[in-house]
Amino acid sequence: MVIHTDSQVLRHPIYWFDDGSVIVRASNYQIDGRDSIMLFRIHECLFRRHSKVALERVLEDGCDVPTLTIPLALGVQVQDFTSLLAHLYHDT
């Protein structure tokens, strides 16, 4: 995935766990009219157990945790993924 230089990259304030085993990147998020990328660091086993979507794991340079990118073609919004995580982590 190409990250444009005018995009902001943010860690999700709730779903960034230091002991998470995978980073999930959602890139259809806007702040002040600019495209932004929201990162979630979650527990891969929990996500894989409840997801039928096969996302490719990529180990990016300088990162010790693999990254999964949600394809824009799926139409998944950051809020949609946040709602899923709230359900999986029993926050709702």
C-alpha positions in Angstrom: 0.0 0.0 0.0 1.3 3.4 -0.9 1.1 6.0 1.9 0.9 9.5 0.5 3.0 12.1 2.3 0.0 14.3 3.0 -1.7 11.4 4.9 -1.7 11.3 8.7 -1.0 8.1 10.4 -2.6 7.6 13.9 -2.7 4.9 16.5 -6.2 4.1 17.7 -6.6 5.4 21.2 -8.3 2.3 22.6 -7.4 -0.6 20.3 -3.6 -0.2 20.4 -2.4 -3.0 22.7 1.3 -3.1 23.4 1.1 -6.9 23.6 -0.9 -7.1 20.3 0.5 -9.5 17.7 -0.6 -7.7 14.5 -1.2 -4.2 13.3 -4.3 -3.6 11.2 -4.3 -0.6 8.9 -7.5 1.1 7.9 -6.9 3.9 5.4 -10.3 5.5 4.6 -10.4 7.9 7.5 -10.5 11.7 7.1 -9.2 14.4 9.4 -9.5 18.1 8.4 -10.2 17.0 4.8 -7.0 15.0 4.6 -6.8 11.2 4.2 -5.6 9.5 7.3 -4.5 6.0 8.2 -5.7 4.6 11.5 -3.6 1.8 13.0 -4.9 -0.8 15.4 -2.5 -3.2 17.3 -4.7 -6.1 18.2 -4.4 -9.8 19.0 -4.4 -11.7 15.7 -5.8 -14.9 17.1 -8.9 -13.2 18.3 -9.4 -11.4 14.9 -8.7 -14.5 12.8 -11.2 -16.5 15.0 -14.0 -14.2 14.1 -13.1 -13.0 10.6 -13.7 -14.8 7.3 -11.7 -12.2 5.4 -8.2 -13.3 4.5 -5.8 -10.4 4.8 -2.2 -10.8 3.8 0.3 -10.3 6.6 3.3 -8.1 5.7 6.3 -7.5 7.8 7.3 -3.9 7.2 10.8 -2.5 7.5 11.6 -1.4 11.1 8.5 -3.1 12.6 8.6 -6.3 14.7 4.9 -6.9 14.2 3.2 -7.9 11.0 0.7 -5.6 9.4 -2.6 -6.3 7.8 -4.2 -3.7 5.5 -7.9 -3.6 5.0 -8.4 -3.1 1.3 -10.4 0.0 0.3 -12.5 -2.2 -2.0 -14.1 -3.8 1.0 -15.7 -0.5 1.9 -14.8 -1.0 5.6 -14.8 2.3 7.4 -12.6 3.0 10.5 -15.8 3.2 12.6 -17.0 -0.2 11.3 -13.7 -1.8 12.3 -13.8 0.0 15.7 -17.3 -1.3 16.3 -16.2 -4.9 15.4 -13.3 -4.6 17.9 -15.6 -3.2 20.6 -17.7 -6.3 20.2 -14.8 -8.8 20.1 -13.1 -7.2 23.1 -16.5 -7.0 25.0 -16.3 -3.2 25.3 -20.0 -2.8 24.3 
